[in-house]
Amino acid sequence: MIDAGYLPHHRRIEQVLRERITVMKPGDRLPSDAELVAEFGVSRMTARNAMQHLAEEGLVARHPGRGSFVAPSAPHRRTDRLLTFTSEMLRRGRVPTSRLLARTVRPSTRAEAAPLGLEAGDSIVEVRRVRLADDEPIAVETAVLVRACAETVLSADLEHGSLHEAILAGGIGLRRGTGTVGAAAATAEDARLLGIRRGDPLLVERRVIVDDAGRRIESTESRYPADRYALDVSFDVEQPGQTSNGGAP
């Protein structure tokens, strides 16, 4: 464990608040900037930065004029960073598990092969799971992997462990990915697996991940109930007059 005395002031405040949040309930009030200044003997800017970092991580909800509160329990994830589901839930103080629905090696369909740069009929590994946090269903996840992942993925504990750790154990390092996020209505199967109603709104994330050599390794679809998961987005604002098509500002 890192000695808190060696941490920068804002990191020390973040560490203390993270520990407090693990035993608090969503909606519980957190200290104001002024209260943090008094407690930790720091500047208001340092206190504000610490709380803002926690807000960016999805742990804190800040409401101007009202204060800062423990964020709702729906996990948030930044769109420019991919953590494993296991790591993401552990960071939020929740217990991640999975219910394994399917794990098999079989010929690919055309739709499965295309994102991985394969030919229809090429061998793939399919892993289908319900992802849970504190026993609450968070997503139905279907991962399609290239055949090279089979040895370690087929023998790994995928109900309590990480798929990406299993892939890494096979000597394949995942490097970067691309993806899309859309909306869909829950099917009857979604409803049964997630404990929701047919037609309820879902966030549907599709991504392709490549390895250190740029080879496509994984194509995954994750289907989240819209009230149980959120994606945080950061962006630059294009200034008037800087449009690429030369249009009027």
N, C-alpha and C positions, 0 to 999 in steps of 0.2 A: 504493500500500500504506500502511496506517495504521502509524505508528511505534508499536511496542509500548510505548515509554516513556510514551506519553500515555494508555494504556489503564488502567482500574481494575485493581487487583491480580488479582481473580478472572478478569477477562477475559483478562489477559495469560497466566495459567496455562492457561486453556482453549485459547488460541491455540497455545501451545507443545505442549500435549498432543495437540491435533488433528493438528498436523504430525507428531508422533511416531507417532500411530496409523496414519497413511497408509502407513508403512513397516513396521508390525508385523503379526503374524498374529493371527486370532481366538484368544482364550485366553491370549495373552501377558500377563504380569503388569505392572501399572502401578504407579507409586510410591504408597506409603501416604501418608496425611495427614501423618504425622510427617516423611516424606522430602520432601514438598512444602514443609512449613514450613521445613526446613533449606535446601532449594535456593533458595527464592524469598524467604525472610525475611519471611514473612507469618504471620498468626495461624492457629491450627488451624481456626477457623470459616471463614476465607476459603478455605483449602485444601479443606475439606469441601464448601463451596458450589460451588467450581469443578468438583469431581469429580461432584457431584450434578447439575449442569446438563448435563454430558456424558452422564450416565446417562439423564436425561430425554430426551435427543436420540437415545438408542439406540446411542451409540458405546461406552459403558462398561457392563459388568456388575459390580455390586457385591455381594459375598457376605460378610455379617457373619462375623467371625472368621477369614476367609480373605484378604480384600483386594479390590482392584479389578483387573479384567481387560478386555482388548479384547473387545468384545461379538462374538458370532457374526455371521457375514457377512449373515444375513438382514436386509434393511432393515426399520427400524421407522418408523412414521409416527404422529404424534399425530392423534387423531380430530377435534380442534378446529381443525385447520389443514390446508389443501390446498396442497401444493407440486406443481409439474409433476413428472412422472416424471424428466425431464431434470435439473431442479434438485436433486431429492431424491438422485439417484444421484451427481451431481457433488459434493454436500456430503459424501458418504460415501467420496469418493475412488475411485469406480467409473466406468467409461466407459459411458454410456448410448447405446444404439442401438435401432432398431426394424426389424422385417421387415414390410413392407407387404403385407397380404393382399388388401385391397380398398379402393378409394376411388371412390365413385360418387355421382351424383345420380339419385334414383329416387323413385317414389311410396312413401309410407309405409304400413306395415300399421297396423291399429288399435292393436296393442300398442306400436308405436314412436311413434305420434302422441299417444297419451294423456298421457304424462309431459311433453310439450312444449306441451300445450294446443292441439294441431292436430286437424284432421279426418283420418280415414283417407283416404289417397290424396293428401294434401298433399305437396308436394315436400320431400324431406329430403336431407341429405348423410350418407352412411355412410362411416366410416373404421374399418377393422379392421386391427389390428396385433398382432404378438408383440413385447412389450417385453423388452429384454435389458439386462443389466448385466455388463460384461466377457464378453460373448458367452454368458452363461448366461440362458436364458429365465426371466423373472420373472412374466410375466402375458400372458394373451390379453385384449386390450382392444377392445371394440366401442363406438365413439362415434357417436351419431346427433345431427346438428346441424340447425338451421333453415336454410332455403335461403339466407338472407342471408349465410351464412359461405362460400358456394361459391367465390366468385372467388379469395380468397387461399388457402383450404384446398386447392383442387384443384391449385394451382401450387406449393405449398410443398414443401420437402424434409422429408418426415415420417419418413424413416428415420434422419436424423441431427439433426433439429430438433424443436421443440416445437409441438404442435397449438395450445396456448393462445397461443403467440407468433404463430402464423399467424392466429388469430382476432382478436387485438389489432391486427395489421397491417391488418385490414379495417375498423378503427374501432369494434370491439365490445369493450368492457371488461367482463370477467367479475368479478363482485363477491362473490357468496356462493353457498352450495349446501346441499342437504340430501341425505342418503343413508342407506342401510341396509347392514349387513354380515351375511351368512349363510354357511352351509356347504353344500357340494354334493360329490358324487362326480364325479371326472373322467370325461368321456365319452371315446369312442374318439378323437374329434378333439382334445380337450384333451390327451390322452396323446401323440398324434403331434406336436402343436405345442410342447408343453412338455417333451418328453423324459421323461415319467413313465409310470406304469402306469394303465390304465383302472381306475377305482374308487378311486384315491388321493384323499385329502381335499383339498378346495380351499376357500380363502376367496373368497367372491363379494361384491364391493362394487358396489352400484348407486347412482348419484348423479345429481342434476339440478342444473345450475348456471344462475344467472340473471345478467343484465347489470346495468349501472348503473341502468337504468330499471325493473328488476324483471321483465323479459321472460325467459321460459325459452328458453335458447339451446342447451344441451347435455344429453343424457341418455346416460350411459355405464355399461357393465357391464365390470368387470375381474375376471378369474378367476386367482387366485394359488395356486400350490402351497403348502400350509400350512406346509411347512418352509422356504420361501424368502422369506416376508414376514410382518410382524407389525404390528398396530395398537396403539399405546399409548393407554391410557384414563386420564383424570383425572376425579375426581368429588368432589362434596360428600357428606358423610355426614349424613343426616337424624337429628336428635337424638330420643331417646325422648320421646313426648308431643307431637311436632310433626307427626304424620301428618295429611294433609289430609282424611281421611275421618272423623276424630274417633274412631278406634278406640283400644282400650286400648294403652298403651305396653308 
